[in-house]
Amino acid sequence: MKRIILLAVLLTIVLTGKAQTNHDKTVEKLANPLTSGGKLNPDQAIMDVRHYTIALNVDFNKKSINGYTVIDVIMAKPTNLLVFNLLDSFVISQVWVNHQKEPFIYKNNLIKINLSKELAAGKASVKIVYGGKPHVARRPPWDDGFTWTKDSTGHAWMAITAEAMGGKLYFPSKDHPSDEPNEGVDLLITVPKNLVVAGPGLLQKVTRHDTTATYHWKTNYTINNYSILFNVGDYAVVSRKYKTVDGHIVPLQFYVLREHESKAAHHLDVFEKTIHEQEKYFGEYPWAKEKIAIAETPHLGMEHQTMNAYGNKFRYTKVGGEDYDGLMHHEFGHEWWGNKVTAKDWADYWIHEGINTFGDALYVREFEGENAYIKLFQQSALSFGNKIPIVIGKDIDEEAAYNGDIYGKGAFFIHTIRYVMGDSLFFPAIKKFVTSPRYTYSNLVNTDDVEQFFSKESGRDLKPLFDLYIRSINKLEVHIKQLKNDKYLIQLDNIDIPLPMEITTDTGTKKMILDKKGITIESKLLPVVDRDTYYLKKTIFE
């Protein structure tokens, strides 16, 4: 069954008024029963994944992969059973646990290793040898899988998309957002020697054989499952050095198809502007010890740590009179929101997409000014589906958690928080959150963490706002009651928290504090509340 979600939530498109194809999964999402997340398997809950080593040969003729994955774990307590996720499209030939061959059952997308003797608590290493044809994406990036294609010059070109399915798409893993390999990943990918592999982290070496080449990519950072992947193509690597906001020198690279190499320099100029702007609001690029990179892909794009997928075909709009790639800006923003700050439960998916989409609006503010930023949100407020809450519970899988409002409505909510807090508190606070060790890298977060943080930074309890806008589909109800000819009572009906509100009367616009009790004003004209649309609201006249 094909499920189509119509969205108008990519804020950069709303701003520019240009027709640009939307990013990651903001146009439509294909139903996928093999999604990641949900309630954590109790047999996996006692396992802490520390590192993956994935060594694979890629056969373009057969559209297959074969090799092995080593999973280094720490067990919280002794066990006789280990459970890993892997789609059923493969054949597993052997399994070792601590160099001891073990029996296993592989079905229903699970590998169950029934150990010959109890595995003690502590460190363990599991090696799984497998091969076969991975699931093929029907319409990436909205559908996950491998894309096997060719560029216009006839060279083989392969890409992987895995956000919904997760790492189990092609390697044995503990496929749950609550556990990332804290010590990173090694990828050893062997391809035909005329092709290049683009991967996460830093390229350690390339070992060339008679007809093939093995690329060893390594990241020492924690990394989410769906970012553990690689792309293969006839790439030229166009590089320069980038100086971060904190003064570190980081390689800036574009793995661009050789046929498009002439376009790379200008595109990196556009990219640098995006990086500078993101660093201004969210702090230093999170992976400064490795690299900043994008790889050209046959699909539109996706956030992949230190090697974002880029397939927007150099289609630019204008922001502030200069070329801007909204798709690239959004996907790159996930280096902070999604990769550095990561939700431990897909139920809190909006933290990735909503705050990141708010970050897209900040680019508008930076280069076209506050009025353009305000108009952007005024327009986007008309587009929300508002059929289900942004957060619908806990232990939710990616398929259930995904709905279009996590982008636009999530961004609008942060826009509201900015207004309620005021810029002098808000901008330092959001940077503090995304740069704090408590909420980043291996320390995963949920909506309660965000709520409690901004409540503390604002000096007031913001839970009623989170409950209204994030945990329900209600709008703020503003009640305007005419008392006599020129007098009006203005009050909030459905929230018990005083809120700043701009009220426009015949004498102009003033910021006032509204609550359930309300305030009485005089005006020869009908008052207008929140003219610039800082709140999603319903105005009731009486």
VEXDREN-2710 file (C-alpha; in Angstrom, 1 decimal):
% VEXDREN-2710
k/r/px/py/pz
1/MET/0.0/0.0/0.0
2/LYS/1.3/3.4/-0.9
3/ARG/0.8/6.2/1.6
4/ILE/1.2/9.7/0.3
5/ILE/1.6/12.7/2.6
6/LEU/1.3/16.1/1.0
7/LEU/3.4/18.6/2.7
8/ALA/4.3/22.2/2.3
9/VAL/6.7/22.4/5.2
10/LEU/10.2/22.9/3.8
11/LEU/10.6/26.5/5.1
12/THR/13.2/27.5/2.6
13/ILE/10.8/26.8/-0.2
14/VAL/8.0/28.7/1.5
15/LEU/10.3/31.6/1.8
16/THR/11.6/31.8/-1.7
17/GLY/8.3/30.9/-3.4
18/LYS/10.3/28.7/-5.8
19/ALA/9.3/25.3/-6.9
20/GLN/12.1/23.1/-5.6
21/THR/11.8/19.4/-5.0
22/ASN/11.6/18.7/-1.3
23/HIS/14.3/17.1/0.8
24/ASP/14.6/13.7/2.5
25/LYS/11.0/12.5/3.1
26/THR/9.0/15.7/3.0
27/VAL/7.0/15.0/-0.2
28/GLU/5.8/11.5/0.3
29/LYS/6.6/8.4/2.3
30/LEU/6.1/4.9/1.1
31/ALA/4.7/2.5/3.7
32/ASN/7.3/0.2/5.1
33/PRO/6.5/-2.5/7.6
34/LEU/10.2/-3.1/8.3
35/THR/10.8/0.2/10.0
36/SER/13.3/0.7/12.9
37/GLY/12.7/1.5/16.5
38/GLY/9.7/0.7/18.6
39/LYS/9.8/-1.1/21.9
40/LEU/13.3/-2.4/22.6
41/ASN/13.7/-6.2/22.5
42/PRO/14.5/-7.2/26.1
43/ASP/17.2/-9.5/24.8
44/GLN/18.9/-6.5/23.2
45/ALA/18.3/-4.2/26.1
46/ILE/21.2/-5.8/28.0
47/MET/23.5/-5.1/25.1
48/ASP/25.5/-1.9/24.6
49/VAL/27.0/-1.8/21.1
50/ARG/30.4/-0.1/21.1
51/HIS/31.8/-0.6/17.6
52/TYR/31.0/-2.1/14.1
53/THR/33.4/-3.3/11.6
54/ILE/31.7/-3.9/8.2
55/ALA/33.8/-5.5/5.4
56/LEU/32.0/-6.1/2.2
57/ASN/32.6/-6.8/-1.5
58/VAL/30.2/-5.0/-3.8
59/ASP/29.2/-6.9/-7.0
60/PHE/27.6/-4.5/-9.4
61/ASN/26.8/-7.2/-12.0
62/LYS/24.9/-9.3/-9.5
63/LYS/23.7/-6.4/-7.4
64/SER/24.9/-8.2/-4.4
65/ILE/27.2/-7.8/-1.4
66/ASN/29.1/-10.3/0.6
67/GLY/31.5/-10.2/3.5
68/TYR/31.2/-9.9/7.3
69/THR/30.3/-7.6/10.2
70/VAL/32.0/-7.6/13.6
71/ILE/29.9/-6.2/16.4
72/ASP/31.8/-5.3/19.6
73/VAL/29.4/-5.1/22.6
74/ILE/29.3/-4.8/26.4
75/MET/26.8/-7.1/28.0
76/ALA/25.2/-5.8/31.2
77/LYS/24.6/-9.3/32.5
78/PRO/25.2/-12.9/31.5
79/THR/23.1/-14.4/28.7
80/ASN/22.6/-17.5/26.6
81/LEU/21.1/-15.6/23.7
82/LEU/22.2/-12.8/21.5
83/VAL/19.8/-11.1/19.1
84/PHE/20.6/-8.9/16.1
85/ASN/18.6/-7.4/13.3
86/LEU/19.2/-8.1/9.6
87/LEU/16.7/-8.1/6.7
88/ASP/15.9/-11.6/5.4
89/SER/17.4/-10.9/2.0
90/PHE/20.7/-12.5/2.8
91/VAL/22.3/-15.9/3.5
92/ILE/24.4/-16.2/6.7
93/SER/27.1/-18.8/6.5
94/GLN/28.8/-18.6/9.9
95/VAL/28.6/-16.9/13.3
96/TRP/31.4/-16.5/15.9
97/VAL/31.2/-15.2/19.4
98/ASN/34.5/-14.4/20.9
99/HIS/36.2/-16.5/18.2
100/GLN/33.9/-19.5/19.0
101/LYS/31.6/-20.7/16.3
102/GLU/28.0/-20.7/17.5
103/PRO/24.7/-22.0/16.2
104/PHE/22.1/-19.5/15.1
105/ILE/18.5/-19.1/13.7
106/TYR/18.0/-16.5/11.0
107/LYS/14.4/-15.6/10.2
108/ASN/11.8/-12.8/10.5
109/ASN/14.6/-10.3/10.1
110/LEU/16.3/-11.5/13.3
111/ILE/19.5/-13.4/14.0
112/LYS/19.2/-15.4/17.2
113/ILE/22.5/-16.8/18.4
114/ASN/21.8/-19.7/20.9
115/LEU/25.1/-19.8/22.7
116/SER/26.7/-23.1/23.5
117/LYS/27.6/-21.8/26.9
118/GLU/26.6/-18.8/28.9
119/LEU/28.2/-15.5/27.8
120/ALA/29.6/-13.6/30.8
121/ALA/28.8/-9.9/31.4
122/GLY/31.4/-7.5/30.0
123/LYS/33.0/-7.2/26.6
124/ALA/32.2/-9.6/23.7
125/SER/32.8/-9.7/20.0
126/VAL/30.4/-11.2/17.4
127/LYS/31.4/-11.9/13.8
128/ILE/28.7/-12.7/11.3
129/VAL/29.6/-13.8/7.7
130/TYR/26.8/-13.2/5.2
131/GLY/26.0/-12.2/1.6
132/GLY/23.2/-11.8/-0.9
133/LYS/21.1/-9.2/-2.6
134/PRO/20.1/-6.2/-0.5
135/HIS/16.7/-4.7/-0.6
136/VAL/16.4/-2.4/-3.6
137/ALA/14.9/1.1/-3.0
138/ARG/11.8/1.7/-5.1
139/ARG/11.9/5.5/-4.9
140/PRO/14.7/6.7/-2.8
141/PRO/15.1/8.6/-0.5
142/TRP/11.4/8.2/0.5
143/ASP/11.9/4.4/0.4
144/ASP/15.0/2.7/1.8
145/GLY/17.3/0.3/0.1
146/PHE/20.1/0.1/-2.4
147/THR/20.0/2.1/-5.7
148/TRP/21.9/0.5/-8.5
149/THR/22.2/2.8/-11.5
150/LYS/24.7/4.5/-13.9
151/ASP/25.7/8.0/-14.5
152/SER/25.4/9.7/-17.9
153/THR/28.9/8.4/-18.9
154/GLY/28.0/4.8/-18.2
155/HIS/29.9/4.4/-15.0
156/ALA/28.2/2.3/-12.2
157/TRP/26.7/4.4/-9.5
158/MET/25.3/3.0/-6.2
159/ALA/23.7/4.7/-3.2
160/ILE/22.1/3.5/0.1
161/THR/19.2/5.1/2.0
162/ALA/18.4/3.6/5.4
163/GLU/16.7/6.1/7.7
164/ALA/13.4/4.2/8.1
165/MET/14.7/0.7/8.0
166/GLY/18.0/1.4/9.8
167/GLY/21.3/-0.4/9.6
168/LYS/19.6/-3.8/9.4
169/LEU/19.0/-3.0/5.7
170/TYR/22.4/-4.4/4.9
171/PHE/24.5/-5.2/8.1
172/PRO/23.7/-7.2/11.3
173/SER/23.0/-4.6/14.0
174/LYS/21.1/-3.7/17.1
175/ASP/18.7/-1.6/15.1
176/HIS/17.3/0.8/17.7
177/PRO/17.8/4.6/18.0
178/SER/18.6/4.3/21.7
179/ASP/22.0/2.6/21.0
180/GLU/24.7/4.0/18.8
181/PRO/28.3/2.5/18.5
182/ASN/30.1/4.8/21.0
183/GLU/33.5/4.0/19.5
184/GLY/32.5/4.4/15.9
185/VAL/32.7/2.3/12.8
186/ASP/35.2/0.8/10.4
187/LEU/34.0/0.3/6.8
188/LEU/36.1/-1.8/4.4
189/ILE/34.3/-1.7/1.1
190/THR/35.7/-3.4/-2.0
191/VAL/34.5/-2.2/-5.4
192/PRO/35.7/-2.3/-9.1
193/LYS/39.0/-0.4/-9.2
194/ASN/37.6/2.4/-11.5
195/LEU/35.1/3.4/-8.8
196/VAL/35.4/5.4/-5.6
197/VAL/33.8/4.8/-2.2
198/ALA/32.5/7.7/-0.2
199/GLY/32.0/7.0/3.5
200/PRO/31.8/8.4/7.0
201/GLY/34.7/9.6/9.1
202/LEU/38.2/9.7/7.6
203/LEU/39.6/7.6/4.7
204/GLN/42.4/5.5/6.2
205/LYS/43.7/4.0/3.0
206/VAL/42.9/2.5/-0.4
207/THR/44.3/-0.9/-1.1
208/ARG/44.4/-1.6/-4.8
209/HIS/44.1/-5.1/-6.3
210/ASP/44.2/-6.4/-9.9
211/THR/40.6/-5.5/-10.7
212/THR/39.3/-4.0/-7.4
213/ALA/40.1/-1.5/-4.7
214/THR/39.3/-1.6/-1.0
215/TYR/38.4/1.7/0.7
216/HIS/38.8/1.8/4.5
217/TRP/36.7/4.5/6.1
218/LYS/36.8/5.0/9.9
219/THR/34.9/7.2/12.3
220/ASN/35.8/7.3/16.0
221/TYR/32.7/9.3/16.9
222/THR/29.4/7.8/17.9
223/ILE/27.1/7.5/14.9
224/ASN/23.5/6.7/14.4
225/ASN/22.6/3.4/12.5
226/TYR/21.2/5.0/9.4
227/SER/24.3/7.1/8.8
228/ILE/26.5/3.9/8.7
229/LEU/26.6/3.5/4.9
230/PHE/28.5/4.3/1.8
231/ASN/28.0/5.5/-1.7
232/VAL/30.0/4.4/-4.8
233/GLY/30.6/6.2/-8.1
234/ASP/33.0/7.6/-10.6
235/TYR/33.8/10.4/-8.1
236/ALA/36.3/13.2/-8.3
237/VAL/37.2/14.5/-4.9
238/VAL/37.3/18.3/-4.8
239/SER/38.8/19.5/-1.6
240/ARG/39.7/22.6/0.3
241/LYS/40.3/23.6/3.9
242/TYR/37.6/25.1/6.2
243/LYS/38.3/27.0/9.3
244/THR/35.6/26.4/11.9
245/VAL/34.2/29.1/14.2
246/ASP/36.5/27.8/16.9
247/GLY/39.6/28.0/14.7
248/HIS/40.0/24.3/13.8
249/ILE/41.1/23.4/10.2
250/VAL/38.8/20.7/8.8
251/PRO/38.9/19.1/5.3
252/LEU/35.9/20.3/3.2
253/GLN/35.2/17.8/0.4
254/PHE/32.8/17.1/-2.4
255/TYR/32.7/13.6/-3.8
256/VAL/31.2/14.8/-7.1
257/LEU/30.6/12.8/-10.2
258/ARG/33.6/13.3/-12.5
259/GLU/31.2/14.6/-15.2
260/HIS/30.2/17.4/-12.9
261/GLU/33.6/18.3/-11.5
262/SER/33.5/21.8/-13.1
263/LYS/30.6/22.7/-10.9
264/ALA/32.2/21.7/-7.6
265/ALA/34.1/24.9/-6.8
266/HIS/31.0/27.1/-6.9
267/HIS/29.0/24.6/-5.0
268/LEU/31.6/24.5/-2.3
269/ASP/31.4/28.3/-2.1
270/VAL/27.6/28.0/-1.6
271/PHE/28.2/25.2/1.0
272/GLU/30.7/27.3/2.9
273/LYS/28.2/30.0/3.4
274/THR/25.8/27.4/4.8
275/ILE/28.4/26.1/7.2
276/HIS/29.3/29.6/8.5
277/GLU/25.6/30.4/9.2
278/GLN/24.9/27.1/11.0
279/GLU/28.0/27.5/13.2
280/LYS/26.9/31.0/14.1
281/TYR/23.7/29.7/15.7
282/PHE/24.6/26.2/16.7
283/GLY/28.3/26.3/17.5
284/GLU/31.3/24.6/15.9
285/TYR/30.8/21.9/13.3
286/PRO/30.3/18.7/15.4
287/TRP/32.8/16.4/13.7
288/ALA/35.8/18.8/13.5
289/LYS/38.3/16.0/14.1
290/GLU/37.2/14.3/10.8
291/LYS/35.8/16.1/7.8
292/ILE/32.9/18.1/6.3
293/ALA/31.8/16.3/3.1
294/ILE/29.0/15.7/0.7
295/ALA/28.7/12.9/-1.9
296/GLU/26.7/13.2/-5.1
297/THR/23.9/10.6/-5.2
298/PRO/21.2/9.6/-7.7
299/HIS/18.5/10.4/-5.0
300/LEU/17.7/13.9/-3.7
301/GLY/19.6/13.7/-0.4
302/MET/19.8/12.5/3.1
303/GLU/21.7/13.4/6.3
304/HIS/24.7/11.1/6.7
305/GLN/27.2/12.0/9.3
306/THR/30.3/13.6/7.8
307/MET/29.2/12.6/4.3
308/ASN/25.8/14.0/3.5
309/ALA/24.1/12.7/0.4
310/TYR/23.5/15.4/-2.2
311/GLY/21.3/14.9/-5.3
312/ASN/19.7/18.3/-5.9
313/LYS/21.6/18.7/-9.3
314/PHE/23.0/22.1/-8.5
315/ARG/19.5/23.8/-8.5
316/TYR/19.9/27.0/-6.6
317/THR/17.4/29.6/-5.4
318/LYS/18.3/33.1/-4.3
319/VAL/18.5/34.2/-0.7
320/GLY/19.9/37.6/-0.1
321/GLY/20.6/37.9/-3.8
322/GLU/23.1/35.0/-3.8
323/ASP/22.8/31.3/-4.7
324/TYR/21.4/29.1/-2.0
325/ASP/20.7/25.3/-1.9
326/GLY/17.9/24.8/0.6
327/LEU/18.1/21.0/0.3
328/MET/21.8/20.9/1.1
329/HIS/21.3/23.4/4.0
330/HIS/18.6/21.3/5.5
331/GLU/20.5/18.0/5.3
332/PHE/23.7/19.5/6.5
333/GLY/21.8/21.0/9.5
334/HIS/21.2/17.5/10.7
335/GLU/24.9/17.3/11.6
336/TRP/23.7/19.2/14.7
337/TRP/20.1/18.1/14.9
338/GLY/19.9/14.4/14.3
339/ASN/23.6/13.4/14.4
340/LYS/25.0/15.4/17.3
341/VAL/21.7/15.8/19.1
342/THR/19.9/12.5/18.7
343/ALA/16.5/11.3/19.9
344/LYS/16.7/8.0/21.9
345/ASP/13.1/7.2/20.7
346/TRP/11.6/7.8/17.3
347/ALA/8.7/9.3/19.2
348/ASP/10.8/12.4/19.6
349/TYR/11.7/12.5/15.9
350/TRP/10.6/16.2/15.8
351/ILE/13.8/17.2/17.7
352/HIS/15.7/16.2/14.6
353/GLU/13.4/17.6/11.9
354/GLY/11.6/20.4/13.7
355/ILE/14.6/22.2/15.2
356/ASN/16.6/21.6/12.1
357/THR/13.8/23.1/9.9
358/PHE/13.8/26.1/12.3
359/GLY/17.5/26.3/11.5
360/ASP/16.6/26.6/7.8
361/ALA/14.5/29.7/8.7
362/LEU/17.5/31.2/10.5
363/TYR/19.4/31.3/7.1
364/VAL/16.6/33.5/5.9
365/ARG/16.8/35.7/8.9
366/GLU/20.6/35.9/8.5
367/PHE/20.6/37.0/4.8
368/GLU/17.2/38.6/4.2
369/GLY/16.3/40.0/7.6
370/GLU/13.7/39.6/10.4
371/ASN/10.7/40.6/8.2
372/ALA/11.4/37.9/5.7
373/TYR/11.8/35.4/8.6
374/ILE/8.4/36.5/10.0
375/LYS/6.7/36.2/6.6
376/LEU/8.1/32.7/6.2
377/PHE/6.5/31.5/9.4
378/GLN/3.2/33.4/8.6
379/GLN/3.0/31.4/5.3
380/SER/4.1/28.1/6.8
381/ALA/1.4/28.3/9.5
382/LEU/-1.2/27.8/6.8
383/SER/0.3/24.4/5.7
384/PHE/0.2/22.1/8.8
385/GLY/-2.0/19.0/8.7
386/ASN/-2.5/19.0/12.5
387/LYS/-4.2/15.6/12.3
388/ILE/-2.1/13.9/15.0
389/PRO/0.2/15.3/17.7
390/ILE/3.9/15.7/17.0
391/VAL/4.6/13.4/19.9
392/ILE/2.1/10.5/20.1
393/GLY/3.6/8.5/23.0
394/LYS/6.8/6.5/23.7
395/ASP/8.5/3.5/22.2
396/ILE/7.3/4.5/18.7
397/ASP/8.8/3.1/15.6
398/GLU/10.0/5.4/12.7
399/GLU/6.9/4.6/10.6
400/ALA/4.4/5.5/13.3
401/ALA/6.4/8.6/14.4
402/TYR/6.8/10.1/11.0
403/ASN/4.3/12.7/9.9
404/GLY/4.8/15.9/8.0
405/ASP/4.1/18.2/11.0
406/ILE/7.4/17.2/12.7
407/TYR/9.0/19.5/10.2
408/GLY/6.9/22.6/9.8
409/LYS/4.9/22.6/13.0
410/GLY/8.0/21.5/15.0
411/ALA/9.9/24.5/13.5
412/PHE/7.0/26.8/14.2
413/PHE/7.0/25.7/17.8
414/ILE/10.6/26.7/18.2
415/HIS/9.7/30.0/16.6
416/THR/7.1/30.4/19.4
417/ILE/9.6/29.5/22.1
418/ARG/11.9/32.1/20.7
419/TYR/9.2/34.8/21.0
420/VAL/8.2/33.7/24.5
421/MET/11.8/33.7/25.8
422/GLY/13.0/36.7/23.9
423/ASP/16.2/36.7/21.8
424/SER/18.5/37.6/24.7
425/LEU/17.6/34.3/26.4
426/PHE/16.7/32.1/23.4
427/PHE/19.7/32.3/21.1
428/PRO/22.2/31.6/23.9
429/ALA/20.0/28.8/25.1
430/ILE/19.6/26.9/21.9
431/LYS/23.4/27.1/21.3
432/LYS/23.9/25.9/24.9
433/PHE/21.7/22.9/24.3
434/VAL/23.4/21.8/21.1
435/THR/26.9/22.3/22.5
436/SER/26.3/20.7/26.0
437/PRO/27.8/17.3/26.7
438/ARG/24.7/16.4/28.5
439/TYR/22.6/16.4/25.4
440/THR/25.0/15.5/22.6
441/TYR/27.0/12.7/21.1
442/SER/26.5/9.5/23.2
443/ASN/24.0/11.2/25.5
444/LEU/20.7/10.8/23.6
445/VAL/17.6/12.9/24.4
446/ASN/13.9/13.0/24.4
447/THR/11.1/15.7/24.4
448/ASP/11.1/15.9/28.2
449/ASP/14.8/16.9/28.1
450/VAL/14.1/19.7/25.6
451/GLU/11.1/20.9/27.7
452/GLN/13.0/20.9/31.0
453/PHE/16.1/22.6/29.4
454/PHE/14.2/25.5/27.9
455/SER/12.0/25.9/31.0
456/LYS/15.2/26.3/33.1
457/GLU/16.8/28.7/30.6
458/SER/13.7/30.8/30.4
459/GLY/13.1/30.8/34.1
460/ARG/9.5/29.6/33.7
461/ASP/7.6/26.4/33.3
462/LEU/7.0/25.8/29.6
463/LYS/5.3/22.5/30.0
464/PRO/1.9/23.9/29.2
465/LEU/3.2/25.1/25.8
466/PHE/4.8/21.8/25.1
467/ASP/1.6/20.0/26.0
468/LEU/-0.5/22.3/23.8
469/TYR/1.7/22.3/20.7
470/ILE/3.8/19.1/20.8
471/ARG/1.6/16.6/22.7
472/SER/-1.8/17.7/21.3
473/ILE/-3.3/19.1/18.1
474/ASN/-4.9/22.1/19.8
475/LYS/-4.3/25.7/19.0
476/LEU/-4.0/28.5/21.4
477/GLU/-7.4/30.0/22.0
478/VAL/-7.5/33.8/22.2
479/HIS/-10.8/35.2/23.4
480/ILE/-11.8/38.8/22.5
481/LYS/-15.0/40.0/24.2
482/GLN/-16.4/43.5/23.6
483/LEU/-17.5/45.0/26.9
484/LYS/-18.8/48.3/25.6
485/ASN/-18.2/50.5/22.6
486/ASP/-14.5/50.9/22.9
487/LYS/-13.5/48.4/25.6
488/TYR/-12.5/44.8/25.1
489/LEU/-11.5/41.9/27.4
490/ILE/-8.8/39.8/25.9
491/GLN/-7.9/36.5/27.5
492/LEU/-6.5/33.0/26.9
493/ASP/-9.0/30.2/27.2
494/ASN/-7.1/26.9/27.0
495/ILE/-3.7/27.4/28.6
496/ASP/-2.8/28.3/32.2
497/ILE/0.4/30.3/31.6
498/PRO/1.0/34.0/31.0
499/LEU/2.2/34.7/27.5
500/PRO/3.6/37.8/25.8
501/MET/1.4/38.8/23.0
502/GLU/1.4/41.8/20.6
503/ILE/-1.9/43.6/20.5
504/THR/-2.7/46.1/17.8
505/THR/-5.2/48.8/18.5
506/ASP/-6.1/52.2/17.0
507/THR/-3.0/53.6/18.8
508/GLY/-0.5/51.1/17.5
509/THR/1.0/47.8/18.5
510/LYS/2.2/47.0/22.1
511/LYS/3.5/43.8/23.6
512/MET/1.4/42.8/26.6
513/ILE/1.1/39.8/28.9
514/LEU/-2.1/37.7/28.4
515/ASP/-3.4/34.9/30.7
516/LYS/-6.7/33.2/31.6
517/LYS/-7.8/36.2/33.7
518/GLY/-7.3/38.5/30.7
519/ILE/-6.7/42.2/30.3
520/THR/-9.0/45.1/29.4
521/ILE/-8.0/47.5/26.7
522/GLU/-9.6/50.5/24.9
523/SER/-9.6/50.8/21.2
524/LYS/-11.7/52.5/18.6
525/LEU/-10.9/49.6/16.2
526/LEU/-11.3/45.9/16.8
527/PRO/-8.0/44.7/18.4
528/VAL/-5.8/42.4/16.4
529/VAL/-3.9/39.9/18.5
530/ASP/-0.5/38.4/17.4
531/ARG/-0.6/40.1/14.0
532/ASP/2.9/38.7/13.0
533/THR/1.8/35.1/13.9
534/TYR/4.2/34.0/16.6
535/TYR/1.5/31.5/17.8
536/LEU/-0.6/28.9/16.2
537/LYS/-3.9/30.2/17.4
538/LYS/-7.7/30.4/17.1
539/THR/-9.3/33.8/17.8
540/ILE/-12.7/33.8/19.3
541/PHE/-14.8/36.9/19.1
542/GLU/-17.7/37.7/21.4
END
